[in-house]
Amino acid sequence: MFAAVVDIALAGSLDAPLQQDNVAHAPRSIALAPTFPTPFPRRVEGVLFDGRVLPCLGFWMALPDGVRSTLTAQARPLWHRGPDDFAVLLSPEYGRRVVVACIPGASTLAAAHARIARALERAGSFWRRRLTFGRRDVLKIPELSLRGEAATTRVSVELHAGYDHDFPEEITLGRGEAYDRSFVADRPFILWSAPPGAARPDLVAWLPRP
């Protein structure tokens, strides 16, 4: 099973509405292929999304504790209000920030960006308690090969796991009573990214149909 190949329309601004089609805004061309100090494992039958079973990357309870603790050091929750309302900050190499978020009620790319930007600002506050993943939390993000082109702007995103997970599988696709909190992108989600030190993102994408 291979990563989802996603065609995406490029919008001229963050005011683009979030509807039924994949859409993104990038102020300039971008080729993004984040890598991590410790590669995330792959589950071949990872997430059930819009009737399709897609491979995913992340971490789950079937992983050994030592592997899981290393992986959770590369990701942190920004918020979790339920399985359909959460955001996770991924920290790949070279200082780039990547956020995967499910944001119910957001009507535009700008609205989604604003909520993520506020969460990142809060997360960076010295006085704010750092949110972390617990041992009974699950993270699953579909593997993606994303492509978009408009005029002189081209967008390419490769979001892949590093290796196949060969430990015993859970029965469920990352949902159910075994987990305390589900950070599972098995519904429309936002992919947000910013280069090192930048306050503004160079990609905000809405993916209702990966």
C-alpha positions in Angstrom: 0.0 0.0 0.0 1.4 3.4 -1.0 1.0 7.0 0.3 -2.0 9.0 -0.8 -1.1 11.0 -4.0 -3.0 14.3 -3.5 -3.7 16.9 -6.2 -4.4 20.3 -4.6 -5.6 23.6 -6.0 -3.5 26.7 -5.1 -5.4 29.7 -3.8 -4.1 33.3 -4.2 -4.7 34.1 -0.5 -5.5 32.6 2.9 -9.1 33.8 2.4 -9.8 30.6 0.4 -12.9 28.8 1.8 -12.7 25.3 3.2 -15.1 23.3 1.2 -15.1 19.8 -0.4 -11.9 20.1 -2.4 -8.3 20.1 -1.4 -6.9 23.6 -1.4 -3.7 25.3 -0.2 -2.0 28.7 -0.1 1.8 29.1 -0.5 3.2 32.6 -1.0 6.0 31.1 -3.1 7.0 27.7 -4.5 7.9 25.2 -1.9 9.3 21.6 -2.0 8.8 20.1 1.5 10.0 16.7 2.6 10.5 16.8 6.3 12.8 14.3 7.9 13.1 13.5 11.6 16.1 12.5 13.8 14.3 9.3 14.6 12.0 8.3 11.6 8.4 7.6 12.5 7.2 4.1 11.8 4.6 3.2 9.2 1.3 1.3 9.7 0.3 -0.1 6.3 -3.4 -0.3 7.3 -3.2 2.9 9.2 -6.3 5.1 9.0 -9.7 4.7 7.5 -10.3 8.0 5.6 -13.4 8.7 3.5 -13.9 5.0 2.8 -10.2 4.4 2.0 -7.6 2.6 4.1 -4.4 4.6 4.0 -0.9 4.0 5.4 0.1 6.3 8.2 3.0 7.5 10.3 3.0 8.2 14.0 3.0 6.2 17.2 0.7 3.8 19.0 0.6 1.4 22.0 2.0 -1.6 20.2 5.4 0.1 19.9 8.0 -0.6 22.6 8.2 2.1 25.3 11.8 3.1 24.4 10.8 3.6 20.7 7.7 5.5 21.7 9.4 7.9 24.1 11.9 8.8 21.4 9.2 9.5 18.9 7.1 11.6 21.3 10.1 13.9 21.8 9.6 14.9 18.1 5.9 15.9 18.5 3.8 17.7 21.0 0.1 18.4 21.3 -0.9 22.0 20.8 -4.5 21.3 21.9 -6.9 18.3 22.2 -10.6 18.9 22.7 -11.7 15.6 21.2 -10.9 13.3 18.3 -12.2 15.8 15.8 -10.6 18.9 17.4 -6.8 18.8 18.0 -3.5 20.0 16.7 0.0 18.4 16.8 3.3 20.2 16.3 5.9 18.1 14.5 9.6 19.1 14.9 11.6 17.8 11.9 15.3 18.4 11.5 16.7 21.8 10.6 14.1 23.8 12.7 11.1 23.7 10.5 7.7 23.5 12.1 4.9 21.3 10.8 1.4 21.3 12.3 -1.3 18.8 11.6 -4.7 19.9 12.9 -8.4 19.0 12.8 -10.3 22.3 13.3 -14.1 22.0 13.2 -15.9 25.2 12.3 -13.0 26.9 10.5 -14.4 28.4 7.3 -11.2 29.6 5.6 -7.5 28.9 5.5 -7.0 32.2 7.3 -9.3 31.1 10.2 -7.4 27.8 10.5 -4.0 29.6 10.4 -5.1 32.1 13.1 -6.1 29.3 15.5 -2.8 27.5 14.9 -0.8 30.7 15.3 -2.4 31.5 18.6 -1.7 27.9 19.8 1.9 28.2 18.8 2.2 31.5 20.6 0.7 30.0 23.8 3.0 27.0 23.5 6.0 29.2 23.4 5.1 31.1 26.5 7.6 30.6 29.4 4.8 30.5 31.9 2.5 28.0 30.1 2.7 24.3 31.0 4.0 22.3 28.2 1.5 19.8 26.8 2.9 16.3 26.2 1.7 12.9 24.9 0.8 10.3 27.4 1.5 6.5 27.2 -2.1 5.9 26.2 -2.3 8.5 23.4 -2.2 7.6 19.7 -0.9 9.7 16.7 -1.7 8.8 13.2 -1.1 11.0 10.1 -1.7 9.7 6.6 1.4 9.4 4.4 1.1 12.0 1.6 2.6 12.9 -1.7 1.0 16.3 -2.3 1.2 18.3 -5.6 -0.1 21.7 -6.7 0.7 24.2 -9.4 -0.7 27.6 -10.4 1.0 30.2 -12.6 4.6 30.4 -11.3 3.9 28.7 -8.0 4.6 25.0 -7.4 3.9 23.0 -4.2 5.4 19.6 -3.5 5.0 17.9 -0.1 6.3 14.4 0.8 5.3 13.2 4.2 6.5 9.7 4.7 7.4 7.2 7.4 10.8 5.8 7.7 10.1 2.1 8.0 7.3 -0.4 8.3 6.1 -1.3 11.8 6.6 -5.0 12.3 5.4 -5.3 15.9 2.0 -7.0 16.7 -0.9 -4.8 15.5 -3.8 -3.5 17.6 -7.2 -4.7 16.5 -8.5 -1.2 15.8 -7.4 1.6 13.5 -6.2 3.8 16.3 -9.7 4.4 17.8 -11.4 2.8 20.7 -11.3 2.4 24.5 -7.6 1.4 24.5 -6.5 5.1 24.0 -7.1 8.0 26.3 -6.7 10.6 23.5 -6.8 10.1 19.7 -4.7 12.4 17.5 -5.8 10.6 14.3 -6.1 12.5 11.0 -8.9 10.3 9.6 -11.1 13.2 8.6 -10.5 16.6 6.9 -7.4 18.2 8.3 -5.0 21.2 8.0 -1.4 20.8 7.1 0.5 24.0 8.2 4.3 24.6 7.9 6.8 27.4 8.5 10.5 27.6 7.9 13.0 28.1 10.8 12.5 31.3 12.7 9.6 32.5 10.5 6.4 33.9 12.1 4.3 33.3 8.9 3.8 29.9 7.3 4.9 29.1 3.8 2.2 26.5 3.4 -1.4 26.2 4.7 -3.3 23.3 3.2 -6.8 22.0 3.6 -7.1 18.2 2.9 -10.7 16.9 3.0 -9.9 14.2 0.5 -6.3 12.8 0.7 
